[in-house]
């Protein structure tokens, strides 16, 4: 989030838990090159995609081979969004 102002002044913001999760996840997606919908299966980073034509269907796409960093990112996101 970018806010431009002419003056500098202290601001206090209270965020609910869902907003806190989304802000943290947005930042971590950039840091880890990860999407919160990614998951790891059989050593590969995967994502479910809905395809559309005259009808729609679900498809699983392989994003890349999973690295240790991907495994870590998956665990972080699971922890952020655990119920």
Secondary structure as a PSIPRED ss2 file (coil, helix, strand):
# PSIPRED VFORMAT (PSIPRED V4.0)

   1 X C   1.000  0.000  0.000
   2 X C   1.000  0.000  0.000
   3 X C   1.000  0.000  0.000
   4 X C   1.000  0.000  0.000
   5 X C   1.000  0.000  0.000
   6 X C   1.000  0.000  0.000
   7 X C   1.000  0.000  0.000
   8 X C   1.000  0.000  0.000
   9 X C   1.000  0.000  0.000
  10 X C   1.000  0.000  0.000
  11 X C   1.000  0.000  0.000
  12 X C   1.000  0.000  0.000
  13 X C   1.000  0.000  0.000
  14 X C   1.000  0.000  0.000
  15 X C   1.000  0.000  0.000
  16 X C   1.000  0.000  0.000
  17 X H   0.000  1.000  0.000
  18 X H   0.000  1.000  0.000
  19 X H   0.000  1.000  0.000
  20 X H   0.000  1.000  0.000
  21 X H   0.000  1.000  0.000
  22 X H   0.000  1.000  0.000
  23 X H   0.000  1.000  0.000
  24 X H   0.000  1.000  0.000
  25 X H   0.000  1.000  0.000
  26 X H   0.000  1.000  0.000
  27 X H   0.000  1.000  0.000
  28 X H   0.000  1.000  0.000
  29 X H   0.000  1.000  0.000
  30 X H   0.000  1.000  0.000
  31 X H   0.000  1.000  0.000
  32 X H   0.000  1.000  0.000
  33 X C   1.000  0.000  0.000
  34 X C   1.000  0.000  0.000
  35 X C   1.000  0.000  0.000
  36 X C   1.000  0.000  0.000
  37 X C   1.000  0.000  0.000
  38 X C   1.000  0.000  0.000
  39 X E   0.000  0.000  1.000
  40 X E   0.000  0.000  1.000
  41 X E   0.000  0.000  1.000
  42 X C   1.000  0.000  0.000
  43 X C   1.000  0.000  0.000
  44 X E   0.000  0.000  1.000
  45 X E   0.000  0.000  1.000
  46 X E   0.000  0.000  1.000
  47 X E   0.000  0.000  1.000
  48 X E   0.000  0.000  1.000
  49 X E   0.000  0.000  1.000
  50 X E   0.000  0.000  1.000
  51 X E   0.000  0.000  1.000
  52 X E   0.000  0.000  1.000
  53 X C   1.000  0.000  0.000
  54 X C   1.000  0.000  0.000
  55 X C   1.000  0.000  0.000
  56 X E   0.000  0.000  1.000
  57 X E   0.000  0.000  1.000
  58 X E   0.000  0.000  1.000
  59 X E   0.000  0.000  1.000
  60 X E   0.000  0.000  1.000
  61 X E   0.000  0.000  1.000
  62 X E   0.000  0.000  1.000
  63 X E   0.000  0.000  1.000
  64 X E   0.000  0.000  1.000
  65 X E   0.000  0.000  1.000
  66 X C   1.000  0.000  0.000
  67 X C   1.000  0.000  0.000
  68 X H   0.000  1.000  0.000
  69 X H   0.000  1.000  0.000
  70 X H   0.000  1.000  0.000
  71 X H   0.000  1.000  0.000
  72 X H   0.000  1.000  0.000
  73 X H   0.000  1.000  0.000
  74 X H   0.000  1.000  0.000
  75 X H   0.000  1.000  0.000
  76 X H   0.000  1.000  0.000
  77 X H   0.000  1.000  0.000
  78 X H   0.000  1.000  0.000
  79 X H   0.000  1.000  0.000
  80 X H   0.000  1.000  0.000
  81 X C   1.000  0.000  0.000
  82 X C   1.000  0.000  0.000
  83 X C   1.000  0.000  0.000
